[in-house]
Amino acid sequence: MIGIIGYRNHSLKILNILLKLNYRNLVVYCKNKNNLRTIKNKVNYVFNLKELKKCNIIFICSPSNTHFKYIKMFSVN
């Protein structure tokens, strides 16, 4: 399972690349339901970061100042 944190700009580019490569089980974390952009039925949107802990790979495509927080959160068992 591949997770993506973010829903615009860079995350959208990564998501489109993965969809073109026919990856399945894509999970996108979106902080706010109002900002959600639905892209086909191949993508699962989640609104709780803990759901991304099941992912094998996580792309952090959020603003740079949030990266450390996410890395720290996912590196703690």
N, C-alpha and C positions, 0 to 999 in steps of 0.2 A: 504494500500500500504506500502511495506517495502523498505527502501532505504539503500544502502550500499555505503560508501565512501571508495574507494580503489578498486584495481583490481588484486592484486597478493596475494600470501601467505595467511595471515589470512582471508582476504576478500573472497578468493577463497574457503577456508574451510567453512566459514559461508554460502556462496552461495550454495555450494554443499549440505550442511545439509538442507537448506530451500527447495531446489529442491527435495531432497529425501522425505521431508515431504509434498510434493505437494503444496507448497505455490505458489500462483499466484501473479501477479502484483508486480514483483520484479524490482527495479530500481537501477542500479549501476552507480555511478558517476566515470568517468574516466577522468583524467586531460588531457591526451594526446591520440589521436586516434591511434597513432602508437603502443601504448602499449596494445591495446585492444585484449582481448581473447574472441572469441565468444563462448558462452556456450548455446547451444540449442536455441530454439526460444521463450523460456519462460521468457527471461530476456530483459529488455529495458535498453540500455546504454544511458546515458545523458552526456553532456559535459558542462553543466551550473549548478552550485550548486543550484541556485534558484528553479530549477525543483524538488529538493528534499523537498522543503517546503510543498508539498502536502502530503508527507508521514506521516503515523501514527507512525512509528518506523524508526529510523535511526541508523545503526551500523557504528561506526567510526573505520575503519580498516586501517587507514593511519598511518604514523610514529607518534610516541608519541608527538613530539614537535608541531604537528598540531592540536591536540585535543582541546585545549583551544580556538583556533581561530574558529573552527567549532561550538563548544558549544555556544560560544558568539554570533556567527552569527545567529544560529537557535533560540536562546532564545530571541532575540530582535524582537518585533512585527513590 
